[in-house]
Amino acid sequence: MTTVTDTTDLYPSRGTTEVSVPRRDPVVWGSPDAAGPIPPGDLQSFERDGFLAMPELLRDDEVDVYRRELERLVDDPAIRADERSIVEPKSKEIRSVFEVHRISEVFARLVRDERVVGRARQILGSDVYVHQSRINVKPGFGASGFYWHSDFETWHAEDGLPNMRTVSVSIALTENHDTNGGLMIMPGSHRTFLGCAGATPEDNYRQSLRMQDAGTPSDAALTGMASQYGIRLFTGRAGSATWFDCNCMHGSGDNITPFPRSNVFIVFNSVENKAVEPFAAPVRRPEFIGARDFTPVR
C-alpha cells in the first residue's frame, strides 16, 4: 500500500494542551500476501498489537560477535568523547552510542542482514533507510530507564517524519530478565497518537537523550492508556528481538540488578516517508539522531 506524503501535520503535538488523535496511517503498509520473512499470522499480530516478539533472531555465535563489538565501542576513549555517545548523568557511564551502523562495520552488516532489513521492508511496503541506530547499555546497579513515550511523537515533532511508516527492532545482546529494566509496551496503543503538551526547547536533544522531559505524556493519559491496553514486559535470551511500531507507547525501568541489559536498536523508515522540517521544534536534531541521508539499505 502506498500513499502520497505531503507536509500536512496529521499529528499535532507540543501545543498548550495534550491531545489524542486516532491513527491515520496503516500499520502494515505492505500487502499481507507479499512474500517475506514474516508469516501472515505474525503480520496480523503485529498489526493488532503493534509489536512482534522473536525468541531467536541471532545465533549464540553471532551474539558473541555483536556483544564484543559493543564492549569495544563502550571501552574506546575516542567513542566516549564523541558527541554520539550519551553518558549517564549520575554514574557517568555510557548510556547509548548513536549511529553505530556508521561507526562500526560489524553493526553495519547487521543492518544489511536480510533477516533484519527484509522484515522492515515487508512491514513498511517499500525500500527503507536507517533513520536512527544505537546501542543501549544498561549495566547493573543503577542504570536509568527510559520513561514512557511514543517514538513517533518525537520523530514527528523534532525530526519531521510526516507519517507513521517507521518500524524499530530491539535486538537483545544480553539476557532480558523480568527484573533488569526490560522493554515494556502497551499492546494496541499504536492506534492512538498522543500529542504532548509543552513547547520544544531549542537543542532539546541534549537533555532528552539523558532524561526525557518534553514529549512525555501526562500521568492521567498514561493511566488511561494502561487501563485500556495493559502493559507487556519483554523477556528473552540474548539474540531475541522485538519489532515494534513507531507509535507504540513504551518505556523501560531502571536496572538495579547485578545483571546488565544491553541491546542494539535500529529504526527503519520508508523511503516514501522522508523527513521534512520538524513539525514542532525550532530546529532539526543532529543527523546522528535523525538521519537526512535517505539512501536505501542494500
C-alpha positions, 0 to 999 in steps of 0.5 A: 500500500502506498500513499502520497506524503505531503507536509500536512501535520496529521499529528499535532503535538507540543501545543498548550494542551495534550491531545489524542488523535486516532491513527491515520496511517496503516500499520502494515503498509505492505500487502499481507500476501507479499512474500517475506520473512514474516508469516501472515499470522505474525503480520496480523499480530503485529498489526493488532498489537503493534509489536512482534516478539522473536525468541531467536533472531541471532545465533549464540555465535553471532551474539558473541560477535555483536556483544564484543563489538559493543564492549569495544565501542563502550571501552574506546576513549575516542567513542566516549568523547564523541558527541554520539555517545550519551553518558549517564548523568549520575554514574557517568557511564555510557548510556547509548552510542548513536549511529553505530551502523556508521561507526562500526562495520560489524553493526553495519552488516547487521543492518544489511542482514536480510533477516533484519532489513527484509522484515522492515521492508515487508512491514513498511511496503517499500525500500527503507533507510536507517533513520536512527541506530544505537546501542543501549547499555544498561549495566547493573546497579543503577542504570536509568530507564527510559520513561514512557513515550511514543517514538513517533511523537518525537520523530514527528515533532523534532525530526519531521517524519510526516507519517507513521511508516517507521518500524524499530527492532530491539535486538537483545545482546544480553539476557532480558530478565523480568527484573533488569529494566526490560522493554515494556509496551502497551499492546494496541496503543499504536492506534492512538497518537498522543500529542504532548503538551509543552513547547520544544526547547531549542537543542532539546536533544541534549537533555532528552537523550539523558532524561526525557522531559518534553514529549512525555505524556501526562500521568492521567493519559498514561493511566488511561492508556494502561487501563485500556491496553495493559502493559507487556514486559519483554523477556528473552535470551540474548539474540531475541528481538522485538519489532515494534511500531513507531507509535507504540507507547513504551518505556523501560525501568531502571536496572538495579540488578547485578545483571546488565541489559544491553541491546542494539536498536535500529529504526527503519523508515520508508523511503516514501516517508522522508523527513521534512522540517520538524513539525514542532521544534525550532530546529532539526536534531543532529543527523546522528539522531535523525538521519537526512541521508535517505539512501536505501539499505542494500 
